[in-house]
Amino acid sequence: MSDDDYSATALGSHWISGTPAEGRTLVAPDRVDGSVLRFGPGVTAAALAPFPVPVPPAPARRGGGLRRYALAAGILAAVLLYLGWQRLGPGIEVRDVAVSTDPAGPACGGTADVVADVRTNGRAGTLAYRWVRSDGTRSEELTERLVEGQEAAKLHLLWTFHGAGDHPATARLELRSPDRRTAEVAFTYRCAP
C-alpha cells in the first residue's frame, strides 16, 4: 500500500475503551460520545481538536453593492429629472403677438390674408384663439399645436369681400390660452363701380 492511499483514522471512545458494561448500549461514534482518537499520516492541528474550530466569516464589504450601481442610479436619476422637467416644467408662454395684412387691402371681389405672428418661448403646447371681424363675424375657437423648439406660429384669417365701394375693415385676434392677448389690424376694401 502506498502513502497516497493512506489517510488518517478517527475512532470514537467506545472503540478505545473496549466492550460496554452490562446495561449500557453502544453509541455510534461521534464527537459528543467522548474523546476521539486520531492517528496516521495526514492528521492536522484542526483535526486534533475535539470540537469544530470556528472560522470567522470574511468581513462584509461596506457599500460595495451600492457603489456598483451608483453610476447607473445617477444616470437614471438624471433621465427622470429631464423627462419630468419636459412634462411638468414651464409650459408654453407667449412673448409677442402681431397681426398684419396688405395695407392696400384686397382687390375687387378679392380675399384679404390677415396673418397673426405669435412668438413663444419655444416650449411645446397648444394655442387657443379666435378671430373677430368688424362686420360682426366671430370664428369658433381654433387651436394651433406647437412642437418643442418651435418659437413662432403664423395664424391666418382669409376674409373675402364682394361688391363695389369702400369698406373699412378691422380683424382682431383674441388669444385665449395659454395667455389672454389681443392684436388687430385695420385696412380698407376699395372697389370702384
Buried (B, 14 or more C-beta within 10 A) or exposed (E): EEEEEEEEEBEBBBEEEEEEEEEEEEEEBEBEEBEBEBEEEEBEEEEEEEEEEEEEEEEEEEEEEEEEEEEEEEEEEEEEEEEEEEEEEEEBEBEEBEBBBBEEBBEBEBEBEBBBBBBBEBBBBEBEBBBBBBEEEEEEEEEBEBEEEBEEBEBEBEBEBEEEEEBEBBBBBBBBBBBEBEBBBBBEBBBEE
